[in-house]
Amino acid sequence: MWALELGDTGPYEIAGVGDIPEIENGFNTAELFDCTMKFSGDKSIQLTSGSNELIVSGELGRIRVNRGRLTGKPIEELTEADDKWINEKILELCHGKRSGNHMMNFSDCVKDGGKPISDVWSHHRSVSVCHLANLAMRLRRTLKWDPVNEDFAGDEQASSMVSRPQREPYSL
């Protein structure tokens, strides 16, 4: 979401397949899955089971991201000017702060009133994409999502799965 500058929105369409085990009071997560989310601006995200990496594909090729390492033809062909631009862009996207220790960044932001690199708003949108993929897999059909209202317009079954009853005495 962050790489595609989609941290403040969500997909309008979600489709996916995966086998989700039904384990009573268990961890019901698909181990094998393939899901595609479509966003406005002709952007999409594909979640697939397999290696733990992010692949950003574009007109110039693919960039693979895995725990701080970037590889791929576009990375190999970077000039010094490109490198400088990327570092400036990352600093801009990180609210002027250097990435690294998230707990230290959070503590610094509590002190200075700034926005942390890993903020709750963009994380809400990123995690929502995963939940939406799970709903599409559970319902075994393509879902239409309204990212502004964060609901499935005209789809009562899918909408009923967006939240669940809260334990007493907790509520939202």
C-alpha positions in Angstrom: 0.0 0.0 0.0 2.8 2.4 1.0 4.9 1.7 -2.2 1.8 2.4 -4.4 0.9 5.5 -2.3 -2.5 3.9 -1.4 -2.1 4.4 2.4 -5.3 6.4 2.6 -7.7 4.3 0.5 -8.7 0.8 -0.3 -9.6 -1.5 -3.2 -12.8 -1.3 -5.1 -12.8 -5.0 -6.1 -11.4 -8.0 -4.3 -11.2 -11.6 -5.8 -9.4 -14.5 -4.3 -9.1 -18.2 -3.9 -7.7 -20.2 -1.0 -8.4 -23.1 1.3 -9.2 -21.8 4.8 -9.4 -24.6 7.4 -12.4 -24.5 9.8 -10.8 -25.1 13.2 -12.9 -24.4 16.3 -11.3 -21.7 18.4 -8.2 -22.1 16.1 -6.1 -20.1 13.7 -8.3 -20.2 10.6 -5.9 -18.7 8.0 -5.4 -19.9 4.4 -1.9 -21.3 3.9 -2.3 -21.4 0.1 -4.0 -18.4 -1.5 -4.1 -16.1 -4.6 -6.0 -12.8 -4.2 -6.1 -9.7 -6.4 -7.3 -6.3 -5.2 -8.0 -3.5 -7.8 -7.6 0.1 -6.9 -8.5 3.3 -8.7 -5.8 4.7 -11.0 -5.2 1.3 -12.6 -3.3 0.0 -9.6 -3.6 -3.5 -8.2 -2.1 -5.7 -5.5 -1.8 -9.4 -5.7 -1.4 -11.5 -2.5 0.0 -14.9 -3.1 1.3 -17.6 -0.8 4.9 -18.4 -1.2 8.1 -16.5 -0.5 8.0 -13.6 2.0 8.7 -10.7 -0.3 7.1 -7.7 -2.0 7.3 -7.4 -5.8 6.6 -4.0 -7.3 6.0 -4.3 -11.1 6.0 -1.5 -13.5 6.9 -0.4 -17.0 10.6 -0.6 -16.3 10.6 -4.1 -14.7 10.2 -5.5 -11.2 11.7 -4.6 -7.9 11.8 -7.2 -5.2 11.8 -6.0 -1.5 12.7 -8.4 1.3 13.6 -7.1 4.8 15.4 -4.0 3.7 17.0 -5.4 0.5 16.1 -4.2 -3.0 16.9 -6.2 -6.1 15.8 -6.3 -9.7 16.7 -4.7 -13.0 15.4 -1.2 -12.2 17.5 -1.2 -9.0 20.6 -2.4 -10.8 20.3 0.4 -13.4 20.0 3.2 -10.9 22.3 6.2 -11.3 23.6 8.3 -8.4 20.9 10.9 -9.1 18.2 8.1 -9.0 19.6 6.9 -5.7 19.5 10.5 -4.3 15.9 10.9 -5.5 14.8 7.6 -3.9 16.4 8.5 -0.6 14.7 11.9 -0.6 11.3 10.3 -1.5 11.7 7.8 1.3 12.4 10.5 3.7 9.4 12.4 2.5 7.1 9.4 2.8 8.6 8.8 6.3 7.5 12.3 7.5 11.1 13.5 7.5 12.3 10.7 9.8 14.8 7.9 9.2 13.4 4.4 9.2 14.9 1.8 11.5 13.8 1.2 15.1 10.0 1.5 15.1 9.8 1.7 18.9 12.3 4.5 19.1 10.5 6.3 16.3 7.2 6.0 18.2 8.9 7.3 21.4 10.4 10.2 19.5 7.0 11.1 18.0 5.4 11.0 21.5 8.0 13.6 22.5 7.9 15.8 19.4 4.2 15.4 18.5 5.1 14.1 15.0 3.6 11.4 12.9 5.4 8.0 13.2 6.7 6.2 10.1 4.4 3.3 10.9 1.2 5.2 11.6 -2.2 3.7 12.6 -4.1 5.2 9.7 -2.1 3.7 6.8 -1.7 0.4 8.8 -5.5 0.2 9.2 -5.8 0.4 5.4 -3.0 -2.2 4.8 -4.4 -4.7 7.3 -7.9 -4.1 5.9 -6.7 -5.3 2.5 -5.7 -8.6 4.1 -9.1 -8.9 5.8 -10.9 -8.2 2.6 -8.9 -10.9 0.8 -9.9 -13.4 3.5 -13.6 -12.4 3.1 -13.4 -12.9 -0.7 -11.8 -16.4 -0.1 -14.4 -17.3 2.5 -17.3 -16.2 0.4 -15.7 -17.7 -2.8 -16.7 -14.8 -5.0 -15.5 -11.4 -6.2 -16.5 -8.6 -3.8 -17.2 -4.9 -4.5 -15.9 -2.6 -1.8 -16.5 1.1 -1.1 -13.2 2.4 0.2 -14.6 5.7 1.3 -17.5 4.3 3.5 -15.5 1.0 4.1 -18.4 -1.2 3.4 -19.7 -3.6 0.7 -22.5 -1.6 -1.0 -25.6 -3.7 -1.5 -24.0 -6.9 -0.2 -25.5 -7.7 3.2 -23.7 -11.1 3.6 -20.2 -9.5 3.0 -21.1 -6.5 5.1 -22.1 -8.7 8.0 -18.6 -10.1 8.1 -16.8 -6.7 8.4 -17.0 -6.7 12.2 -18.1 -9.1 14.9 -19.9 -8.8 18.2 -17.5 -7.3 20.9 -16.9 -9.1 24.2 -18.6 -7.4 27.2 -17.9 -4.9 28.6 -15.9 -3.8 25.5 -17.5 -1.9 22.6 -16.7 0.5 19.8 
